[in-house]
Amino acid sequence: MTETTLEGALEVVERDIDAAVKVLSAALREAKKAKAAATVGKMRDLRQALDAAERLAAEAASTARDARAGWTFDEQAHFESGAYTDEVLALAKVQEVQAFESDDRILCYPAIIATSAADTSVLIDKKKERRVRPGVLVGIMKALQGRPPKFRADAFLESLATAYDLAAARRGARSGATVKLADVYRVLTVLPGSGRDYSKQEFARDLYLLDQSGITRTKAGRTLSLPASALTRGSGLLTTVTRSGQEKVYAGITFDEGPT
């Protein structure tokens, strides 16, 4: 097998297996004929069907062995090298599905997709998906883009306000000052292992979803702002993809004091 893409390799082996299925189906039909002949004692039909079933079964076994021998594609290496991600992104572009790579993940609003070379699977928003044929995955991505995201903007806003206060206090910043979102993220993921459970890409995606919701006022009456300030020229930026597929960068956050 000389195919360099997983999609192409799967197309070839699919055709090879289809040939085996057709021969197996023919063998099954002859076996059923033999059974029917034996049931009523049609001796000539029985012998003919048994001979055909034996011949077709042997042909099917040979076809299946050829299909197995022909599958030499190293899918794990394809994943590990990043070629799988490149293939998915290239196919997504052809299918007009908005997606791009960021920190070894595929961002495809509103989903975040991580690949796992260890078991050649992907994680779509932390849910394992073993259907990794590029064409199939792009179809899943396209379907996800057509659905409204499951996101509780009000609950996320309250968490942001609490984390903002803690981050500002750590920096000795005045109330209402702009704080780096990277610092807020560190507060949200302060527990051991929480950074793995809630990645920066997910945080940036949730910021965008909150941004799009239009919800900016907390229960206490404080108003959120995500200023595009000079912070965007520094480090610790958070990047996500918009609904239209454009890159969106977040850097700072403020909450006013609210009503006095």
C-alpha positions, -999 to 999 in steps of 0.1 A, spaced: 0 0 0 16 32 -12 -11 57 0 3 85 21 -30 97 35 -52 77 59 -83 86 38 -67 72 7 -54 40 25 -89 34 39 -105 38 5 -81 11 -9 -87 -14 20 -124 -7 19 -125 -18 -18 -104 -49 -10 -127 -59 19 -158 -52 -2 -145 -78 -27 -142 -103 1 -177 -95 14 -191 -102 -21 -175 -136 -23 -185 -145 12 -221 -135 4 -220 -158 -26 -206 -186 -4 -234 -181 21 -260 -182 -6 -247 -216 -18 -245 -229 17 -282 -220 22 -290 -238 -11 -272 -268 2 -292 -268 34 -325 -264 15 -315 -293 -8 -306 -315 22 -339 -307 39 -360 -321 10 -334 -346 -3 -325 -330 -37 -292 -349 -40 -280 -333 -73 -287 -298 -60 -270 -307 -27 -237 -318 -43 -236 -288 -67 -243 -263 -38 -217 -279 -15 -191 -278 -43 -199 -241 -50 -199 -232 -13 -165 -248 -7 -150 -231 -38 -164 -197 -29 -154 -200 8 -118 -207 -2 -119 -178 -26 -132 -155 1 -105 -166 25 -79 -158 -1 -94 -124 -8 -95 -116 29 -58 -126 34 -49 -104 5 -68 -75 21 -50 -80 54 -16 -83 37 -23 -51 18 -30 -31 49 5 -17 58 -4 18 66 12 29 99 -17 49 115 1 55 148 31 71 130 6 91 110 -9 105 142 24 110 160 40 130 131 11 155 129 3 143 94 -32 132 105 -40 167 118 -27 182 86 -49 158 66 -80 166 86 -74 203 83 -68 201 45 -100 181 40 -119 205 63 -108 233 40 -121 215 9 -154 208 27 -156 245 38 -155 235 75 -138 263 94 -110 248 115 -73 255 124 -46 241 146 -35 256 179 -11 240 204 -16 205 190 -53 208 189 -79 214 162 -101 243 169 -134 240 151 -161 263 166 -175 254 191 -155 221 195 -119 215 205 -104 183 191 -73 166 205 -56 136 188 -43 106 207 -16 87 189 -15 61 217 -48 45 207 -53 63 174 -85 81 185 -95 117 190 -111 136 218 -139 160 209 -145 182 239 -130 154 261 -153 128 246 -134 99 230 -142 93 193 -128 63 176 -142 71 142 -110 87 129 -114 84 91 -106 120 81 -137 123 59 -159 110 87 -143 133 113 -148 163 91 -184 153 88 -187 152 126 -171 186 128 -194 201 102 -225 187 121 -211 202 154 -208 236 138 -244 235 129 -256 230 164 -259 256 192 -232 252 218 -240 238 252 -227 266 274 -240 283 305 -228 319 301 -241 331 334 -224 305 355 -191 310 336 -194 348 341 -197 343 379 -166 321 380 -147 346 360 -156 374 384 -143 354 414 -111 344 396 -106 380 385 -108 392 421 -82 366 433 -59 374 404 -61 411 409 -55 407 447 -24 386 440 -10 414 418 -20 441 442 -40 457 414 -67 483 421 -103 475 417 -114 477 380 -78 473 367 -71 452 337 -58 418 346 -41 393 323 -64 365 313 -35 342 317 -34 351 354 -71 344 357 -67 310 340 -40 301 365 -65 309 393 -92 287 377 -68 258 374 -49 261 407 -58 226 418 -33 198 408 -43 183 374 -70 209 367 -49 224 339 -52 191 321 -90 190 328 -95 225 315 -71 236 288 -62 271 277 -79 264 244 -111 255 263 -108 287 284 -104 308 252 -133 291 236 -155 298 266 -145 334 266 -156 337 230 -189 320 238 -194 344 267 -185 373 244 -210 362 218 -238 356 244 -239 393 253 -241 386 290 -218 409 308 -234 417 342 -230 395 372 -256 388 399 -239 415 420 -243 441 392 -206 441 381 -199 446 344 -174 425 325 -151 440 299 -125 421 277 -104 450 265 -83 447 234 -55 466 250 -17 468 247 -17 434 264 -23 418 231 13 427 221 27 408 251 29 372 261 2 349 276 -23 355 248 -53 332 245 -64 322 210 -96 306 197 -116 304 165 -147 323 158 -180 311 143 -168 323 109 -134 306 113 -113 337 121 -87 337 147 -97 356 179 -72 367 205 -80 375 241 -55 391 266 -71 411 294 -102 413 316 -118 438 339 -148 439 362 -161 472 375 -170 477 412 -207 475 405 -234 495 423 -224 511 455 
